[in-house]
Amino acid sequence: MNMNVKLTGIPEQIIKGAIKAGLAKTKTDALTLGLIELENKYRLLERLEDEEDVRDAKRILSEVAEGKQKLYSAKEFEARTGVKTATLLPLM
């Protein structure tokens, strides 16, 4: 992604400080480090993935209710796939 950003005041000073301290070589590197730290602190990508998983689950349940998809019992699953459900890891 390419973008132009104008930083002034404290954000500008932080970028310069990161470069001066050797934490980043460029302004882009300093911004990247800041974004990674945001992710580390707030788990933004994890939340997006969770929201996507919930949307997918709702869609699948809706399709099951409409008869577009079928749910299988553990016994049916084992018969169709040959995979024993006892060997599957539990969901957390």
N, C-alpha and C positions, 0 to 999 in steps of 0.2 A: 504494500500500500504506500503510495506516495502522497505527501501532504505538506503544506507549508504551515508553520506554526510560529506565531510571534509571542515570545515570552518576555515579560518585563517584571521588574520588582523582585520579590522573593523567589519565584520560580526560576527566573534568569540567574539569580545569584546561586541557587542550588545547582543548576546545570554547570555553571562556571566552577563552583566548588568541587563538584564531582570530577571534573576534568583536571583541575589543579591538584587534587588529592591522588590522582592516578587511578581512580575507580573506573573511569571511562576515558577513551581516547578522543571521542567525538561527541558532539551534542546528541546525535542520533543514538549513540551507545548509552549516554546518560538517560535519555528518555526511555530507551528499552529497559534499562535496569529499573527505572521507576515503575514501569508497567508490570514487570515481573514481580516486583515487590508488592504491588497492588494485588496481583493474583495470589501470591503467597499468603497475604494477610486476609483477604476476603473470599478466596476460592471462587472467583467469578466464573471460571470455565466449568468447574464442578457443578455449580448451580445451574448453568445453562444446560449441561448434560442431564442433570436430574429433571429439569423442566421438560426436556425433549423426551426422556424416558416416560414421564407421566403422560405426555401427549400421545406417545405411541401406545401405551397401555390402554388409554381411553379409546383410541381408535380401534384397537384389536377387540376390546370388549364390545364395542358397538358393532363391529363386523360379525362377531360371534352371535350377538343378539339378533342381527339381521339374517343370520344363516349363511353369511359369506365365508366364515371360517368356522372350524370345528375344534373344540377342546377334546383332548384325549385323557383318559384315566392313566395312571401309572402303568397299569397292566397292558392297556392298549398301546401306550408309547413303547414299552419294552417289546411287544410283539412286532410292531412296525419297524423299529430301529435296531433291535438287538442290543440296545444299551440298557443295562440294569439301573434303575433309578436309585438304588442304594449306593451306587458308585458316584453319583453326581454330588457335587459340593452343595451344602445348604446355602440358601440365600441369606444375606445378612441384612 
